[in-house]
Every structure is written in structure tokens, then in C-alpha cells.
Amino acid sequence: MTPLAEHIRQLIRKGETVSLDRFMALALGDPEYGYYMTRDPFGADGDFVTAPEISQMFGELLGLWAAEVWALMGSPPHIQLVEFGPGRGTLMSDALRALQVAGNFAQALDVHLIETSPYLEAQQRETLGETQFKVYWHTSLDTVPEGPSIFLANEFFDALPVRHFVRYNKAWFEKVIGLEDDGSFYFGLAAEPEPTIRAQALEGTVLEIGAAAHRLMAALAQRLLKHPGAALIIDYGHVQTDFGETLQALKNHKAVDPLAEPGEADLTAHVDFAALARTAKAIGAAVAGPVRQADFLAKLGIFERAAGLKRQATPRQAIEVDRALLRLMSTAGEPGAGGVMAPGMGGLFKVLAVTSPDLPPLPGFQEKP
């Protein structure tokens, strides 16, 4: 029993509806007991590992990508580099180190980090403490100043709450959290159907909707219509919208019951890139991708960067560079939960860019000549 679990029990006992998206929002972001508010979840000692923690090459290439996009924007005299969910600050630290050789772009740059966790913000301030760039922190996009901007979101959209609807008796009912006699949680269905969903499907089919992701994407697209810029989204997910649920929970790098320990495990869902692209296009923004992470990083020059690092490395360091490269780029199957083979990061992770309508083709997305 966790303190947050008891809080959620009290909400249910009071007669409040706790839908899946509300449960996720509490489990991840409750100010006192939320998962991201109380710990560093990254790395071998945490619950999962992200690409910036695997290799410096990832952040370096994204920083240089941003510099190229700035040039395609016409090199405005002031540009904001904005990152959603910066983790420990590792990605941004690597990106800014690479940008020290970027000349005019570095001089035009301010950095804005969107972080809701005071715990992680403190780590980011320590990581970026000696950078030459001006860095500002925000808890939401709303307070980031408007103007020419480049947005980065690596493994951010997967942590946004999702809603689940189940096809039952020829209607769609939302999943809600119920309470057993022993105090444990279970998935139930709302008392009334959701009248706005018209999709047809077999009984028992689950429809997963990332409503929070769509709201954020709409806000980003609206900004990109008003000011030149681009948003780069890198996450695991699928390129075609389909039925089915992808909710998962991780603790100590292992899959666990999503309802068992709210606030003690990471909760995520696969990103529906096709749906995000539709939202952006509906607002009027342009879209590139999604493409596989392996293809994107290859076009940015990750193999060349790895070769450069190895030339200056000890034999042991060179082996580590090769291991990191394989992990970021592999598209072959890897053991997943329950022994099921899952795609490697290079294939599982996708990259989507959303831009102002008049921006030329972006690096990493052009077809090879």
C-alpha cells in the first residue's frame, strides 16, 4: 500500500470517478507522491534507460540538428530551444556542448526546459550549471515565451495520460478504476456509454486515446503557425492508428501491474504517431515522418560520429561506443516482457517532426539521393 494508493481509494469511496487518465496523472504527477516528483527514475539504478543516458552521440546530434533547422528558418537573430521532460538534463547538456562550435546559432540561443518535477529540476540545474547559455525553467508550455522556437520531446509523449474505451453491448464505455473489498484496484467500466465515439468494432475491443497528447500537439502546431520553428518528437509507438491497448508499467526495469503501486512505477503507453500527425495537420502545420530512429540517426551522421569518438578512445571506450551504437540503432528483436521478442530501439522508436508550413525539408527526413 502506497500513500498515493490510499489517496485514490479515498476518492473512489467518496463517489468520485477515477478514469484511467486521471489515475495516470495522479500516479505520475501528484505533487506529493507522484512517481516523477519523488525520484530519479533513469539509468541502471532506476526503472528504465533513455537514449541520452546510453550515449552522448544522441544529444549531440539533436543539438546539431537544431542548428541546421535554425538555418532553414532563415537564421532569426533570437531562437528558443525548448525541451519537454528533460530528465537529468543529459540530452540538453550534450546538445549544448556540440553547439559551442555552432557560431551564430549559439549566440542567438536561449534554452527553455519544461519540467514539473522539482526533484528532476534540481538535477537539471546541477547538470547545466556551468553552461554558457541562458536557461529558463517552466512547468508547462503556457509560460514559454512566444517567438521562433525549436522543440525537442524525447520519451515525453509516452508518459502523457491516455483514456481507454471498451466496446460493450454495441456502445463504448470508458475504463474506470474500481475498488475491491480488500482495497486493491481493478478496471471497471463507466455506468454510461461515451456517445461521441462512432467507431465500429467487435465486443471487448479496446480503443486507446491519447487526449493529453493531442491537446499538447494542437498547442505546438498553433505556435508553429504564428512563429517559425519545428518540433521533434522521438518516442516508441506505432505509425498507424488501430484498436488495442498499450498501457504498461515498469519498476526496476521489469514489467509490473499498472494498478498495483501507484506512484512507485512508471506508467506509459505507446505513442500513436499517425493520430498526432493528423492533429498537427488539422491545425495547419506541416509534418515530416514518422521515420524509424535508426534511419533518422543514420542520416544525421551517427556512424561517422561514432567513428570519430573511437579514434580518440581507449580500447575499452571504443567497445562502449560500439555497444551504445548497437543499442540505439538495432532494429532486430530483443527480449521483452514475458520473454516476448520486442523490436530494438532503432525500430521501435519513431521520429516525427512538426513544422511551420513554409519550412524546407528537414535534416533526417529527406530521401537519399
C-alpha positions as CSV (number, residue, x, y, z in Angstrom):
1,M,0.0,0.0,0.0
2,T,1.4,3.3,-1.1
3,P,0.3,6.8,0.3
4,L,-1.0,7.6,-3.2
5,A,-2.9,4.4,-3.4
6,E,-4.7,5.3,-0.2
7,H,-5.5,8.8,-1.6
8,I,-7.0,7.2,-4.7
9,R,-9.0,4.8,-2.5
10,Q,-10.5,7.8,-0.6
11,L,-11.5,9.5,-3.9
12,I,-13.3,6.3,-5.0
13,R,-15.0,5.8,-1.6
14,K,-16.3,9.4,-1.8
15,G,-18.0,8.5,-5.1
16,E,-15.6,10.3,-7.4
17,T,-14.9,8.8,-10.8
18,V,-11.2,7.8,-11.3
19,S,-10.7,7.2,-15.0
20,L,-7.5,5.7,-16.4
21,D,-6.2,9.1,-17.5
22,R,-6.9,10.6,-14.0
23,F,-5.2,7.6,-12.4
24,M,-2.1,8.0,-14.6
25,A,-2.0,11.8,-13.9
26,L,-2.0,11.1,-10.2
27,A,0.4,8.2,-10.3
28,L,3.0,10.2,-12.3
29,G,2.4,13.8,-11.3
30,D,0.8,14.1,-7.9
31,P,2.7,17.0,-6.2
32,E,3.5,15.0,-3.1
33,Y,3.5,11.3,-4.1
34,G,3.8,11.2,-7.9
35,Y,6.4,9.0,-9.5
36,Y,8.3,11.7,-11.2
37,M,8.1,14.1,-8.2
38,T,10.0,11.9,-5.8
39,R,12.9,10.2,-7.6
40,D,15.4,9.9,-10.4
41,P,13.9,7.0,-12.5
42,F,16.7,6.9,-15.1
43,G,19.7,4.6,-15.6
44,A,20.7,1.2,-14.2
45,D,19.7,2.1,-10.7
46,G,16.3,3.4,-11.8
47,D,13.4,1.9,-13.7
48,F,14.4,2.5,-17.3
49,V,17.1,3.9,-19.6
50,T,16.6,6.5,-22.2
51,A,18.7,7.3,-25.3
52,P,20.6,10.3,-23.9
53,E,21.8,8.1,-21.0
54,I,23.0,5.5,-23.4
55,S,25.4,7.7,-25.4
56,Q,26.4,11.4,-25.7
57,M,26.0,10.9,-29.5
58,F,22.2,11.1,-29.2
59,G,22.1,14.6,-27.7
60,E,25.0,15.9,-29.8
61,L,23.3,15.0,-33.0
62,L,20.0,16.6,-31.9
63,G,21.8,19.8,-31.0
64,L,23.4,19.9,-34.4
65,W,20.0,19.1,-36.0
66,A,18.6,22.1,-34.2
67,A,21.3,24.3,-35.6
68,E,20.5,23.1,-39.2
69,V,16.8,23.8,-38.7
70,W,17.6,27.3,-37.4
71,A,19.5,27.9,-40.7
72,L,16.5,26.6,-42.7
73,M,14.3,29.1,-40.7
74,G,16.4,31.9,-42.1
75,S,18.7,32.2,-39.1
76,P,16.5,34.5,-36.9
77,P,18.5,36.7,-34.5
78,H,16.8,35.1,-31.5
79,I,15.8,31.4,-31.2
80,Q,14.5,29.3,-28.3
81,L,15.5,25.7,-27.9
82,V,12.7,24.1,-25.8
83,E,12.8,20.6,-24.3
84,F,9.9,18.8,-22.8
85,G,10.7,16.5,-19.9
86,P,14.5,17.0,-19.8
87,G,15.2,14.1,-17.3
88,R,18.6,14.7,-15.7
89,G,19.4,17.3,-18.3
90,T,21.7,14.9,-20.1
91,L,20.3,15.4,-23.6
92,M,20.4,19.2,-23.4
93,S,23.9,19.2,-21.9
94,D,25.2,17.1,-24.8
95,A,23.4,19.2,-27.3
96,L,24.7,22.5,-25.9
97,R,28.3,21.1,-25.8
98,A,28.0,20.3,-29.5
99,L,26.6,23.7,-30.2
100,Q,29.6,25.5,-28.8
101,V,31.0,25.2,-32.3
102,A,27.8,26.4,-34.0
103,G,28.8,30.1,-34.1
104,N,25.9,32.4,-34.8
105,F,23.3,29.9,-33.7
106,A,24.8,29.6,-30.2
107,Q,24.8,33.4,-29.9
108,A,21.1,33.6,-30.8
109,L,20.1,30.8,-28.5
110,D,18.1,30.7,-25.2
111,V,17.2,27.4,-23.6
112,H,13.8,26.7,-22.0
113,L,13.1,23.4,-20.1
114,I,9.6,22.3,-19.3
115,E,9.7,20.2,-16.1
116,T,7.0,19.6,-13.5
117,S,9.3,17.7,-11.0
118,P,11.2,19.8,-8.5
119,Y,13.4,16.8,-7.9
120,L,14.4,16.5,-11.5
121,E,14.7,20.3,-12.0
122,A,17.3,20.3,-9.3
123,Q,19.3,17.6,-11.2
124,Q,19.0,19.6,-14.4
125,R,20.3,22.8,-12.7
126,E,23.3,20.8,-11.5
127,T,23.9,19.2,-14.9
128,L,23.6,22.6,-16.7
129,G,25.2,24.7,-14.0
130,E,28.3,25.7,-16.0
131,T,26.7,26.2,-19.4
132,Q,27.3,29.4,-21.2
133,F,23.7,29.6,-22.4
134,K,20.8,31.2,-20.6
135,V,18.5,28.5,-19.3
136,Y,14.9,29.1,-18.1
137,W,12.6,26.6,-16.4
138,H,8.8,26.2,-16.8
139,T,6.2,23.8,-15.6
140,S,4.1,24.0,-18.8
141,L,4.3,25.2,-22.4
142,D,2.0,28.1,-21.4
143,T,4.7,30.2,-19.8
144,V,7.4,29.7,-22.5
145,P,7.6,33.0,-24.4
146,E,6.3,33.0,-28.0
147,G,8.7,33.5,-30.8
148,P,10.9,31.4,-33.2
149,S,11.4,28.1,-31.4
150,I,12.7,24.6,-31.8
151,F,11.0,22.0,-29.6
152,L,12.5,18.6,-28.5
153,A,10.5,15.9,-26.9
154,N,12.4,12.6,-26.3
155,E,10.3,9.9,-24.4
156,F,7.8,12.6,-23.3
157,F,4.6,11.9,-25.1
158,D,4.6,8.2,-23.9
159,A,4.1,9.4,-20.3
160,L,1.1,11.6,-21.1
161,P,-2.2,10.0,-19.7
162,V,-4.4,8.0,-22.0
163,R,-8.0,7.1,-21.9
164,H,-9.3,3.5,-22.6
165,F,-12.8,2.8,-24.0
166,V,-14.2,-0.8,-24.3
167,R,-16.8,-1.9,-26.8
168,Y,-19.6,-3.4,-24.9
169,N,-23.2,-4.1,-25.8
170,K,-22.8,-2.1,-29.1
171,A,-21.5,1.0,-27.3
172,W,-18.2,2.4,-26.0
173,F,-17.7,2.6,-22.2
174,E,-14.7,4.3,-20.6
175,K,-12.5,2.2,-18.3
176,V,-12.6,3.5,-14.7
177,I,-10.8,2.3,-11.6
178,G,-12.8,0.2,-9.2
179,L,-12.1,-0.9,-5.6
180,E,-12.2,-4.4,-4.3
181,D,-13.2,-5.3,-0.8
182,D,-9.6,-5.9,0.2
183,G,-8.7,-2.3,-1.1
184,S,-7.0,-3.4,-4.3
185,F,-7.8,-1.7,-7.6
186,Y,-9.4,-3.2,-10.7
187,F,-10.5,-2.0,-14.1
188,G,-14.2,-1.5,-14.4
189,L,-16.5,0.4,-16.9
190,A,-18.3,3.7,-16.5
191,A,-22.0,3.5,-15.9
192,E,-23.0,5.4,-19.1
193,P,-21.6,4.9,-22.6
194,E,-19.5,7.6,-24.4
195,P,-21.8,9.0,-27.1
196,T,-19.2,10.8,-29.2
197,I,-17.3,7.7,-30.4
198,R,-18.8,6.2,-33.5
199,A,-16.2,3.6,-34.4
200,Q,-17.5,0.1,-35.1
201,A,-15.6,-2.9,-33.6
202,L,-16.1,-6.3,-32.1
203,E,-17.3,-6.7,-28.5
204,G,-14.5,-6.4,-26.0
205,T,-12.3,-4.3,-28.3
206,V,-10.3,-1.6,-26.6
207,L,-9.8,1.9,-28.0
208,E,-6.9,3.9,-26.6
209,I,-7.0,7.7,-27.0
210,G,-4.1,10.0,-26.0
211,A,-6.3,13.0,-25.3
212,A,-3.5,14.9,-23.4
213,A,-1.1,14.2,-26.3
214,H,-3.5,15.7,-28.8
215,R,-4.0,18.8,-26.7
216,L,-0.3,19.4,-26.5
217,M,0.2,18.7,-30.2
218,A,-2.5,21.2,-31.0
219,A,-0.9,23.9,-28.9
220,L,2.5,23.2,-30.5
221,A,1.0,23.4,-34.0
222,Q,-0.7,26.7,-33.2
223,R,2.6,28.2,-32.1
224,L,4.3,27.0,-35.2
225,L,1.6,28.7,-37.3
226,K,2.3,32.0,-35.6
227,H,6.1,31.8,-35.4
228,P,8.7,29.9,-37.5
229,G,10.0,26.7,-36.0
230,A,9.8,22.9,-35.6
231,A,9.0,20.3,-33.0
232,L,10.8,17.0,-32.9
233,I,9.1,14.1,-31.2
234,I,11.1,10.9,-30.5
235,D,9.3,8.0,-28.8
236,Y,8.2,4.4,-29.0
237,G,5.0,3.9,-30.8
238,H,3.1,2.9,-33.9
239,V,2.7,4.6,-37.3
240,Q,-0.9,3.5,-38.0
241,T,-3.9,4.1,-35.7
242,D,-5.5,0.8,-34.6
243,F,-7.6,-0.7,-31.8
244,G,-5.9,-2.2,-28.8
245,E,-4.2,-1.1,-25.6
246,T,-0.6,-0.4,-24.9
247,L,-0.5,0.7,-21.2
248,Q,2.5,-0.7,-19.4
249,A,4.2,-0.2,-16.0
250,L,7.9,-0.6,-15.3
251,K,9.7,-0.9,-12.0
252,N,13.4,-1.9,-11.6
253,H,13.4,-2.5,-15.4
254,K,10.7,-5.1,-15.2
255,A,7.0,-5.0,-16.2
256,V,4.6,-4.8,-13.2
257,D,0.8,-4.4,-12.7
258,P,-0.1,-0.8,-13.6
259,L,-2.6,-0.6,-10.7
260,A,-0.5,-2.3,-8.0
261,E,1.6,0.5,-6.7
262,P,0.6,4.0,-8.0
263,G,3.4,6.4,-7.5
264,E,6.1,3.7,-7.4
265,A,6.2,2.5,-11.0
266,D,6.5,4.3,-14.3
267,L,3.3,4.2,-16.4
268,T,3.5,4.7,-20.2
269,A,1.6,4.0,-23.4
270,H,2.8,3.7,-27.0
271,V,2.5,6.9,-29.0
272,D,0.1,7.0,-31.9
273,F,2.2,8.9,-34.3
274,A,-0.5,8.8,-37.1
275,A,-3.0,10.4,-34.7
276,L,-0.5,13.1,-33.7
277,A,0.2,13.9,-37.3
278,R,-3.5,14.2,-38.1
279,T,-3.9,16.7,-35.2
280,A,-1.0,18.8,-36.4
281,K,-2.2,18.8,-40.0
282,A,-5.7,19.8,-38.9
283,I,-4.3,22.9,-37.3
284,G,-2.4,23.8,-40.4
285,A,1.2,22.7,-39.5
286,A,3.4,20.6,-41.8
287,V,4.5,17.1,-40.8
288,A,7.6,15.0,-41.7
289,G,7.8,11.4,-40.8
290,P,7.4,9.4,-38.7
291,V,10.6,7.5,-39.6
292,R,12.5,4.9,-37.6
293,Q,15.0,6.2,-35.0
294,A,17.7,4.1,-36.8
295,D,17.1,5.8,-40.1
296,F,16.9,9.3,-38.6
297,L,20.1,9.0,-36.6
298,A,21.9,7.4,-39.6
299,K,21.0,10.4,-41.8
300,L,22.3,12.8,-39.1
301,G,25.7,11.0,-39.1
302,I,25.7,8.8,-36.0
303,F,28.1,6.3,-37.6
304,E,30.5,9.0,-38.5
305,R,30.3,10.5,-35.0
306,A,30.9,7.0,-33.5
307,A,34.0,6.6,-35.7
308,G,35.3,9.9,-34.6
309,L,34.9,9.1,-30.9
310,K,36.6,5.7,-31.3
311,R,39.6,7.3,-32.9
312,Q,40.2,9.2,-29.7
313,A,39.2,6.3,-27.4
314,T,40.9,3.6,-25.4
315,P,40.1,0.1,-26.5
316,R,37.6,-0.3,-23.6
317,Q,36.0,3.1,-24.5
318,A,35.8,2.0,-28.2
319,I,33.9,-1.1,-27.1
320,E,31.4,1.0,-25.1
321,V,30.9,3.3,-28.2
322,D,30.0,0.2,-30.3
323,R,27.7,-1.1,-27.6
324,A,25.8,2.2,-27.4
325,L,25.6,2.5,-31.2
326,L,24.1,-1.0,-31.4
327,R,21.6,-0.3,-28.7
328,L,20.4,3.0,-30.3
329,M,20.4,1.6,-33.9
330,S,19.3,-2.0,-33.6
331,T,16.1,-3.0,-35.4
332,A,16.4,-6.7,-34.5
333,G,14.3,-8.3,-31.9
334,E,15.2,-8.0,-28.2
335,P,13.8,-10.0,-25.2
336,G,10.9,-8.1,-23.8
337,A,8.3,-8.6,-21.0
338,G,7.4,-12.3,-20.6
339,G,10.1,-13.4,-22.9
340,V,8.4,-11.9,-26.0
341,M,10.7,-10.5,-28.6
342,A,10.4,-6.8,-28.9
343,P,11.9,-4.6,-31.6
344,G,15.3,-2.9,-30.8
345,M,15.3,0.8,-30.1
346,G,16.2,1.7,-33.6
347,G,13.0,0.1,-34.9
348,L,10.6,0.6,-32.0
349,F,11.3,4.3,-31.6
350,K,10.0,6.6,-34.2
351,V,10.8,10.3,-35.1
352,L,8.1,12.8,-36.1
353,A,8.7,16.5,-37.0
354,V,6.0,19.1,-37.0
355,T,7.0,22.4,-38.6
356,S,5.8,25.8,-39.7
357,P,4.1,25.3,-43.1
358,D,6.8,27.1,-45.2
359,L,9.9,25.4,-43.8
360,P,12.0,23.4,-46.3
361,P,12.6,19.6,-45.8
362,L,14.4,19.0,-42.5
363,P,17.6,17.0,-41.9
364,G,17.0,13.4,-41.1
365,F,13.8,13.2,-43.2
366,Q,15.0,13.8,-46.7
367,E,15.1,10.9,-49.1
368,K,18.6,9.7,-50.0
369,P,19.7,11.0,-53.5
